[in-house]
Amino acid sequence: MSGRRPRGAWLLVVAVPFTTTLAACGDGGSSGPEALEGVTWILTQFVAEDGSTEIVQVGVNAEFDGSTISGTSGCNRYNASYEASGNEISFGPIAGTKMACPEPQMSVEARYLQLLESVATFEVEGRAMSMSDGEGTPVLQFSQG
């Protein structure tokens, strides 16, 4: 053997400090309202009525602009006012269009809007956001779009 380091090992040594540096640059957990803004949040899963976690494969998203949340709720467009301080958040009445769509869009939409009304806190960590109800149970999970 020549004693030279394999190329793959050298790349690993370089990549590990780089990802650690990115995490240390503030891309980790954040609970301030500003962490919500400037991105489209795509709903990836929610708590079903039976308490199980359901993967969402219907287009549901949320965008925050400092005082309003808006997006697509599975079938229709929706919006509501919101207030956030620290990691606490509350939503005003939710308004939306009233188109009818096939299943599972309609049931996903109904559950999403129901859960959104129950949200009391949120946490942004990297490219993921979790919203929890008043009891601290995570009910909505999003990723950045």
Backbone as a ProteinNet text record, in pm:
[ID]
protein_1_A
[PRIMARY]
MSGRRPRGAWLLVVAVPFTTTLAACGDGGSSGPEALEGVTWILTQFVAEDGSTEIVQVGVNAEFDGSTISGTSGCNRYNASYEASGNEISFGPIAGTKMACPEPQMSVEARYLQLLESVATFEVEGRAMSMSDGEGTPVLQFSQG
[TERTIARY]
81.9	0	85.9	35.6	114.9	103.4	7.1	-9.1	-89.8	-137.4	-219.7	-362.1	-424.6	-562.8	-656	-755.9	-852.1	-928.5	-958.8	-1025.4	-1157.8	-1238.7	-1367.4	-1352.3	-1249	-1228.3	-1195.3	-1119.3	-1082.7	-1208.1	-1297.3	-1419.6	-1507.2	-1511.3	-1589.3	-1536.5	-1405.3	-1344.6	-1379.4	-1384.8	-1417.9	-1566.7	-1653	-1797.6	-1849.8	-1797	-1848.2	-1833.5	-1715.6	-1707.3	-1798	-1820.4	-1904.1	-2047.8	-2103.3	-2240.9	-2253	-2151.5	-2152.9	-2150.8	-2073.6	-2067.5	-2202.8	-2272.2	-2403.7	-2501.5	-2499.7	-2590.9	-2560.8	-2436	-2397.6	-2427.1	-2461.4	-2487.1	-2631.4	-2704.6	-2839.2	-2945.2	-2911.8	-3010.9	-3076.6	-3049.6	-3106.6	-3242.2	-3276.4	-3406.9	-3428.5	-3548.6	-3585.3	-3733.5	-3770.1	-3910.9	-3970.8	-3893.3	-3946.4	-4035.3	-4132.9	-4224.7	-4154.1	-4039.1	-3966.2	-3921.6	-3910.3	-3871.1	-3980.4	-4102.9	-4214.4	-4217.3	-4164.2	-4182.8	-4080.6	-4121.7	-4030	-4017	-4093.1	-4088.8	-4230.2	-4245.1	-4370.7	-4354.1	-4443.9	-4442.2	-4537.6	-4487.8	-4566.3	-4603.1	-4732.3	-4777.7	-4736.4	-4666.1	-4618.8	-4694.8	-4742.9	-4820.4	-4902.2	-5008.3	-5090.3	-5146.4	-5206.4	-5267.6	-5409.4	-5437.1	-5571.1	-5665.8	-5794.4	-5894.1	-5876.3	-5822.6	-5801.9	-5671.1	-5598.2	-5473.7	-5349.7	-5365.1	-5248.9	-5191.7	-5069.6	-5006.4	-5035.1	-5082.7	-5116.2	-5023.6	-4961.6	-4878.6	-4972	-4943.2	-5028.7	-4970.1	-5049.1	-5005.3	-5094.3	-5165.3	-5249.8	-5181.8	-5183.9	-5115.7	-5174.5	-5114.8	-5153.9	-5030.6	-5045	-4929.8	-4971.4	-4871.9	-4893.9	-4782.5	-4820.5	-4724.3	-4762.2	-4662.2	-4683	-4621	-4693.8	-4638.4	-4627.7	-4631.9	-4620.4	-4752	-4864.1	-4994	-5100.1	-5068	-5164.4	-5099.7	-5174.3	-5136.3	-5228	-5172.3	-5253.9	-5192.8	-5272.2	-5221.3	-5332.5	-5298	-5393.1	-5418.1	-5546.2	-5581.2	-5615.9	-5578.3	-5605.2	-5687.8	-5788.6	-5876.5	-5889.7	-5908.4	-5937.8	-5823.1	-5831	-5738.9	-5797	-5710.5	-5755.3	-5666.2	-5714	-5631.2	-5692.6	-5609.2	-5652.2	-5548	-5589	-5492.1	-5425.3	-5307.8	-5243.6	-5162.3	-5139	-5051.2	-4953.1	-4825.4	-4722.3	-4626.6	-4586.6	-4488.5	-4408.6	-4276.6	-4194.4	-4234.1	-4271.8	-4316.7	-4468.5	-4538.7	-4684.4	-4747	-4858	-4926.1	-5076.4	-5154.6	-5299.4	-5350.8	-5457.4	-5514.6	-5653.1	-5684.8	-5819.4	-5907.3	-6030.3	-6120.7	-6058.2	-6076.1	-6019.7	-6124.6	-6086.8	-6174	-6118	-6205.3	-6157.1	-6259	-6211.1	-6300.7	-6382	-6484.5	-6577.6	-6596.8	-6489.5	-6500.5	-6512.5	-6578.9	-6586.5	-6480.6	-6415.4	-6311.5	-6333.6	-6270.7	-6284.1	-6205.4	-6232.5	-6154.3	-6018.5	-5913.1	-5908.3	-5892.1	-5894.4	-5871.6	-5966	-6093.8	-6191	-6170.4	-6144.3	-6125.6	-5992.6	-5888	-5759.5	-5778	-5846.3	-5870.4	-5946.8	-6053.8	-6134.4	-6050.3	-5969.9	-5887.6	-5779.6	-5713.7	-5609.7	-5665.7	-5777.7	-5835.2	-5880.7	-5931.9	-5970.6	-5848.3	-5740.3	-5618.7	-5554.5	-5557.2	-5498.3	-5564.7	-5694.3	-5765.7	-5722.9	-5671.4	-5632.4	-5486.3	-5409.7	-5266.7	-5243.1	-5147.5	-5111.7	-4963.6	-4878.5	-4734.2	-4676.8	-4556.6	-4485.5	-4337	-4266.1	-4120.5	-4064.3	-3968	-3898.4	-3760.2	-3724.8	-3591.7	-3538.4	-3439	-3385.2	-3492	-3523.7	-3623.4	-3757.2	-3777.2	-3900.8	-3970.5	-4102.8	-4180.8	-4285.8	-4302.3	-4403.7	-4497.3	-4626.3	-4725.6	-4796.2	-4811.2	-4871	-4997.2	-5086	-5208.8	-5181.6	-5286	-5272.8	-5221.1	-5228.8	-5177.9	-5033.2	-4975.6	-4837.2	-4820.8	-4929.8	-4923.9	-4898	-4790.1	-4766.4	-4879.4	-4945.5	-5059.1	-5036.1	-4945.7	-4915.3	-4764.6	-4716	-4574.2	-4556.4	-4465.2	-4440	-4292.4	-4263.2	-4125.8	-4124.7	-4008.7	-3998.4	-4011.6	-4086.5	-4108.2	-4001.5
-117.7	0	123.4	226.6	347.3	440.3	419.8	507.5	632.6	642.9	759.3	739	846.3	842.8	827.1	737.6	723.3	854.7	882.7	1008	1026.3	924.8	934.5	976.9	929	966	1114.3	1167.3	1308.7	1395.3	1356.6	1432.2	1431.4	1319.3	1309.5	1405	1414.1	1503.3	1648	1684.3	1820.8	1847.3	1749.9	1770.5	1784.2	1710.7	1714.4	1852.7	1915.5	2049.4	2150.1	2135.2	2227.5	2220.9	2100.3	2090	2137.3	2114.4	2162.9	2315	2374.3	2519.4	2576	2514.7	2563.2	2558.8	2452.3	2441	2547	2582.4	2681.5	2823.6	2843.9	2977.5	3021.4	2959.1	3003.2	2930.3	2822.1	2747.2	2641	2645.5	2548.7	2594.8	2563.7	2595.5	2745.3	2789.7	2928.7	2934.1	3015.8	3023.2	3159.8	3255.5	3388.4	3393.3	3485.4	3497.7	3522.7	3588.8	3614.8	3486.5	3376.8	3248.4	3192.2	3240.5	3192.2	3256.9	3377.2	3460.2	3433.7	3467.3	3461.8	3326.7	3227.9	3094.9	3041.5	2944.3	2871	2742.9	2722.7	2602.8	2500.7	2380.5	2271.5	2174.5	2148.4	2054.5	1913	1844.9	1709.2	1603.4	1640	1545.7	1619.1	1552.8	1607.3	1494.4	1531.5	1433.4	1406.9	1282.5	1242.9	1242.7	1234.2	1236.8	1122.4	1008.6	895.3	905.9	1016.9	1038.6	989.4	919.3	871.5	985.9	967.9	1065.7	1027.7	1123.8	1098.3	1178.8	1110.8	1176.8	1247.8	1374.4	1453	1450.7	1402.1	1396.7	1483.2	1575.5	1672.4	1807.4	1890.4	2019.4	2116.5	2124.2	2219.8	2301.8	2434.3	2517.7	2640.4	2708.5	2828.8	2928.9	3055.1	3164.5	3270.4	3321.5	3420.9	3552.9	3663.8	3793.2	3893.4	3849.2	3938.2	3958	3947.8	3960.5	3870.4	3809.5	3725.3	3593.8	3485.9	3356	3333	3278.8	3246.9	3126.5	3062.7	2947.8	2866	2743	2646.5	2542.6	2514.2	2422.7	2282	2249	2116	2127.2	2212.4	2236.3	2385.7	2459.6	2602.3	2688.2	2816.3	2915.5	2962.3	2993.9	3041.9	3155.1	3231.5	3331.2	3362	3411.9	3450.9	3546	3628.8	3710.2	3620.8	3661.1	3589.8	3686.7	3648.8	3720.9	3620.2	3658.5	3568.9	3647.7	3584.3	3642.1	3527	3534	3420.5	3299.6	3191.4	3072.8	3054.7	3153.3	3145.6	3209.2	3151.4	3201.9	3177.6	3271.8	3253.5	3307.8	3248.2	3284.1	3343.7	3443.2	3498.1	3405.4	3448.8	3366.3	3334.6	3211.2	3166.9	3184.1	3253.7	3272.5	3191.5	3145.3	3067.9	3060.4	3019.6	2996.2	2871.1	2845.3	2736.6	2638.6	2606.5	2507.7	2368	2280.9	2139.7	2063.7	1971.6	1890.1	1744.1	1652.1	1510.5	1477	1361.3	1309.5	1263.2	1269.2	1305.4	1455.5	1536.9	1680.2	1743.7	1713	1777.2	1738.2	1611.8	1570.6	1621.8	1625.8	1681.9	1830	1901.3	2043.4	2068.2	1994	2011.7	1987.3	1882.2	1850.8	1956.3	1999.2	2101.7	2229.6	2278.1	2402.7	2386.9	2269.3	2241.5	2247	2182.8	2180.6	2318.4	2392.9	2526.6	2614.4	2600.6	2677.6	2639.6	2517.8	2471.6	2503.6	2553.3	2577.3	2688.4	2665.2	2762.9	2800.2	2706.9	2733.5	2677.1	2723.5	2672.8	2667.6	2587.5	2580.5	2555.6	2638.6	2622.3	2568.3	2459	2401.4	2367.5	2444	2424.4	2452.7	2353.3	2368.7	2305.3	2280.6	2217.6	2307.4	2298.5	2371	2276.7	2285.8	2208.8	2305.8	2278.8	2357.7	2264.9	2313.5	2232.6	2298.8	2216	2268.4	2321	2365.3	2422.8	2327.1	2197.7	2096.7	2058.7	2120.7	2092.7	1975.5	1922.3	1810	1861.9	1816.3	1857.6	1806.6	1897.4	1858.4	1882	1974.6	2003.3	2006.4	1941.2	1940.1	1992.1	2087	2147.8	2136.9	2148.4	2166	2283.6	2344.8	2456.6	2408.8	2483.3	2450.3	2503.6
0	0	0	-59.8	-74.5	44.9	132.6	247.8	216.3	93.4	58.4	107.9	143.7	190.9	71.5	79.3	-29.5	-49.5	-174.1	-207.7	-132.9	-120.7	-52.7	92.7	161.8	301.5	313.2	219.8	223	206.1	115.5	94.6	218.7	289.2	410.4	516.5	530.1	627.8	596.4	469.7	430.5	450	418	422.5	565.1	659.3	795.6	858.5	853.4	910.5	838.3	709.5	634.1	681.8	699.7	746.5	890.7	971.6	1108.5	1110.7	1022	1012.5	972.5	877.3	836.6	953.1	1029.3	1142.3	1247.6	1261.5	1360.5	1315	1190.1	1137.1	1156.4	1244.6	1271.7	1191.9	1126	1050.7	1138.1	1267.8	1359.6	1407.8	1533.5	1586.8	1604.3	1576.6	1594.2	1625.1	1722.2	1758	1732.1	1685.1	1661.2	1538.3	1538	1424.3	1291.5	1295	1170.6	1101.4	1175	1115.7	1025.3	1040.9	958.9	821	811.1	693.2	583	460	346.9	279.8	323.6	262.9	245.6	160	149.5	230.6	325.9	409.5	350.1	324.2	266.3	378.2	393.5	495.9	456.9	547.1	520	599	719.1	798.6	903	947.2	1054.8	1138.6	1251.7	1340	1290.1	1258.9	1214.3	1334	1306.8	1414.6	1513.2	1468.5	1559.8	1638.3	1620.4	1693.6	1622.9	1511.2	1437	1351.6	1309	1221.6	1077.6	1000.6	860.8	770.1	676	576	478.1	449.4	361	220.2	125.8	-13.3	-101.8	-38.5	-106.6	-89.5	-190.2	-184.6	-83.8	35	138	171.9	173.6	205.7	284.8	338.1	418.2	392.5	381.8	370.1	472.4	543.2	648.4	604.4	626.4	585.9	700.2	823.6	937.4	1010.2	938.3	1002.8	939.7	824.5	754	713	732.5	677.5	557.6	450.3	332.9	263.7	178.7	105.4	44.3	11.9	-42.3	65.5	90.6	199.6	151.1	30.7	-24.6	-150.2	-145.9	-259.5	-283.2	-177.4	-184.1	-134.3	-163.6	-108.9	24.1	119.6	249.6	295.8	393.8	460.7	596.4	683.9	817.7	874.3	966.7	1038.8	1143.5	1186.5	1297.2	1380	1504.6	1594.5	1651.4	1652.3	1704.2	1792.6	1901.3	1992.1	2050.7	2036.3	2078.9	1997.6	2065.1	1992.3	1999.6	2053.9	2062.9	1939.1	1893.5	1775.3	1789.6	1739.1	1736	1603.8	1556.6	1426.8	1444.6	1359.7	1355.1	1273.4	1246.3	1165.2	1028.7	985.1	857.4	748.6	642.1	526.5	410.8	323.3	209.4	98.1	-17.5	-129.8	-100.5	-178.8	-146.8	-262.1	-333.6	-441.4	-382.2	-454.2	-415.6	-493.3	-427.1	-489.4	-450.9	-522.4	-487.4	-360.8	-307.3	-194.6	-249.1	-173.7	-32.7	-7.9	-112.7	-95.9	5.6	-1.2	87.3	233.8	260.3	399.8	455.1	373.6	417.9	448.6	360.9	382.3	512.3	534.5	655.7	781.3	780.4	897.6	919.1	811.8	822	884	833.3	884.6	1029.6	1064.8	1203	1294.9	1253.3	1334.7	1342.6	1233.6	1232.7	1339.5	1356.1	1458.2	1599.7	1619.3	1752.7	1787.2	1691.3	1711.5	1813.6	1904.2	2006.6	2001.9	1954.2	1948.3	1819.3	1785.9	1669.1	1699.6	1622	1631.9	1493.5	1455.2	1328.7	1359.3	1294.1	1310	1172.1	1128	993.7	891	809	703.2	741.2	870.3	917.8	1019.9	1022.4	1121	1179.2	1308.5	1379.2	1449.2	1443	1515.3	1613.2	1736.7	1843.2	1896.2	1951.8	2009.3	2150.9	2218.5	2351.5	2457.5	2431.2	2524.5	2494.4	2389.5	2352.7	2259	2206.6	2113.4	1972.6	1906.3	1767.9	1679.6	1606.4	1524.8	1374.8	1339.1	1198.8	1180.1	1074.4	1041.3	899.2	882.6	751.4	715.9	587.9	541.8	444.7	430.5	337.6	194.8	116.6	-24.1	-113
[MASK]
+++++++++++++++++++++++++++++++++++++++++++++++++++++++++++++++++++++++++++++++++++++++++++++++++++++++++++++++++++++++++++++++++++++++++++++++++

